Amino acid sequence: MARTQRSLFYRLLRTNKVKTLTLNEAATLLKMHPQTVLQRARCGDIPAAKPGKCWLFIEEDLIDWIRSQYPTSRQKVSAAT
């Protein structure tokens, strides 16, 4: 992450405009087991960061990730034929 992006991120965190979640909170939001979320975060499938000892998830990023999992209209058409 570039320095200006990082400073903006931390500024947003301090002003509470970004909601961060723990591993267990992220698992609850995603309706997945925490171990599954951890494995998928480690491999980069789920957006997450580990700035220290604990994994950190941004709620908005997880919601965007969920939306990206929806099938596109092309996939719907090919599945129907």
C-alpha positions as CSV (number, residue, x, y, z in Angstrom):
1,M,0.0,0.0,0.0
2,A,1.4,3.4,-0.9
3,R,2.2,5.8,1.8
4,T,-0.6,8.3,1.0
5,Q,-3.1,5.4,0.8
6,R,-1.9,4.1,4.2
7,S,-2.2,7.5,5.9
8,L,-5.7,8.0,4.5
9,F,-6.7,4.5,5.7
10,Y,-5.4,5.2,9.2
11,R,-7.1,8.6,9.2
12,L,-10.4,7.0,8.3
13,L,-9.9,4.3,11.0
14,R,-9.4,7.1,13.6
15,T,-12.6,8.9,12.5
16,N,-14.6,5.6,12.6
17,K,-15.6,5.8,8.9
18,V,-14.2,2.3,8.3
19,K,-15.6,-0.5,10.3
20,T,-13.1,-3.2,11.0
21,L,-13.9,-6.7,12.0
22,T,-12.1,-9.5,13.9
23,L,-11.8,-13.0,12.4
24,N,-14.8,-14.2,14.4
25,E,-16.9,-11.1,13.4
26,A,-15.9,-11.6,9.7
27,A,-16.9,-15.3,10.0
28,T,-20.3,-14.3,11.4
29,L,-20.9,-11.8,8.6
30,L,-19.9,-14.3,5.9
31,K,-21.7,-17.2,7.7
32,M,-18.6,-19.3,7.5
33,H,-16.5,-21.1,10.0
34,P,-13.6,-19.0,11.4
35,Q,-11.1,-21.6,10.3
36,T,-12.4,-21.4,6.7
37,V,-12.2,-17.6,6.7
38,L,-8.7,-17.8,8.0
39,Q,-7.6,-20.2,5.3
40,R,-9.2,-18.2,2.6
41,A,-7.7,-14.9,4.0
42,R,-4.2,-16.5,4.1
43,C,-4.4,-17.6,0.4
44,G,-5.7,-14.2,-0.6
45,D,-9.2,-15.2,-1.6
46,I,-10.9,-13.1,1.0
47,P,-9.7,-9.5,1.5
48,A,-7.9,-9.2,4.8
49,A,-4.7,-7.9,6.4
50,K,-2.5,-9.0,9.3
51,P,-0.8,-5.9,10.5
52,G,0.3,-7.6,13.8
53,K,-0.8,-10.8,15.5
54,C,-4.4,-10.6,14.5
55,W,-6.2,-10.6,11.2
56,L,-8.2,-7.5,10.3
57,F,-11.1,-7.4,7.9
58,I,-12.9,-4.3,6.6
59,E,-16.7,-4.8,6.5
60,E,-17.2,-2.9,3.3
61,D,-14.5,-5.0,1.6
62,L,-16.2,-8.2,2.7
63,I,-19.6,-7.0,1.4
64,D,-18.0,-6.2,-1.9
65,W,-16.4,-9.6,-1.9
66,I,-19.7,-11.3,-1.3
67,R,-21.3,-9.3,-4.2
68,S,-18.4,-10.4,-6.4
69,Q,-19.4,-14.0,-5.8
70,Y,-22.8,-13.6,-7.4
71,P,-23.1,-15.2,-10.8
72,T,-23.0,-12.8,-13.7
73,S,-25.8,-12.8,-16.3
74,R,-23.6,-14.6,-18.8
75,Q,-23.1,-17.5,-16.3
76,K,-26.8,-17.6,-15.6
77,V,-27.5,-17.9,-19.4
78,S,-24.9,-20.7,-19.9
79,A,-26.2,-22.6,-16.9
80,A,-29.7,-22.5,-18.2
81,T,-28.9,-24.0,-21.6
